[in-house]
């Protein structure tokens, strides 16, 4: 059969044979198929809109998270018993020893006796501490988002992570800042533009003065005994203790100095520890210099030696403080306070001799394994190791710290150092 014959047969079939109409079931199936296809298109549209909405929400949440502060405000502990601190409450040093405030991110503030201070605000980035009058030793740990302020009377000291001593005399309205490491800026009455103090500079400013004294090198030789640490004329007031009065009378008469108790009306000499408890650091230093520093270091008792060291340290007389602490260690070796002198020597030398500071911290821990400064000594060692680039040793020290003091004052820094 040819192709033309097949074509004619097909035409005959089309004319005489009719295809059946689609059944009802077939029509229904077709409608369902069309509905399903339409539903898929609508569902796809809904998914696309939902995805766009989710992305937009993620952007908004991300912005809010970046703008909102993260983490809890830093906490702090007061004193050697680690009493939880309260924001806004006054803190008062004990009679014979300074009072230490330890903050959860590792910063430490040591308040000298007779200082009046309080923590007025805390945040995840730092704290605001007000020193109404007195002296404090400040060590703030540097972090990328550090935001610390120390208010000394009407002055504001902005801190990013540094180490310095600050004193404010409320009666004289005089501020003194002695830097040990890092940089701060000072603003306040009579200071037109914030003054930046760095390195080993010392800055003194009085509200009554026309202009602040320019920052000077704090490492300069100490002033002569006749002048105070601030370089001002000595007070004309007569020494208050009986022993000091006897020394002053002998000096004025040009005669030999009497020994303690040489006169019947002299009474027992007042201890340097008692003077330090009242914040009379200058009197302690003047008393030691009048009798001769070498003699004082050889004859003073342990309490007075430590008081002399503290008075010198709080006054920025680091050379005298070092001699006093070393004398305490040499003459009273094995005593708890001689061990504490090792820790204080480490704190004093940390900025200029970090390796030496680590040695002092190790000595303290070895001599007083259960001492009150152990957690701080190990924490400072860890921080110093990281600062001088000994990363592996610092991480090992951090792991050891967390194992021994999981809730210690440097635990936050230790966790940061050990987090991959």
Secondary structure, DSSP 8 states (H G I E B T S, - for coil): --HHHHHHHHHHHHHH-------HHHHHHHHHHHHHHHHHHHHHHHHHHHHHHHHHHHHHHHHHHHHS--S----EEETTTTEE--TT-EEE--SSS-EEEEETTS-EEEE-TT-EEEEEEEETTEEEEEEEEEEEEEE----TT--EEEEETTEEEEESS-EEEEEEETTTTEEEEEEEESEEEEEETTEEEEEEEETTEEEEEETTSSS----EETTS----TTB-TTS-B---S--SSHHHHHHHHHHHHTS----TT-STT--S---HHHHHHTT-HHHHHHHHHHH-HHHHHHHS-HHHHHHHHHHHHHTT-HHHHHHHHHHHHHHSTTSHHHHHHHHHHHHHHTTT-HHHHHHHHHHHHHH-TT-TTHHHHHHHHHHHHHHTT-HHHHHHHHHHHHHH-TTSTTHHHHHHHH--
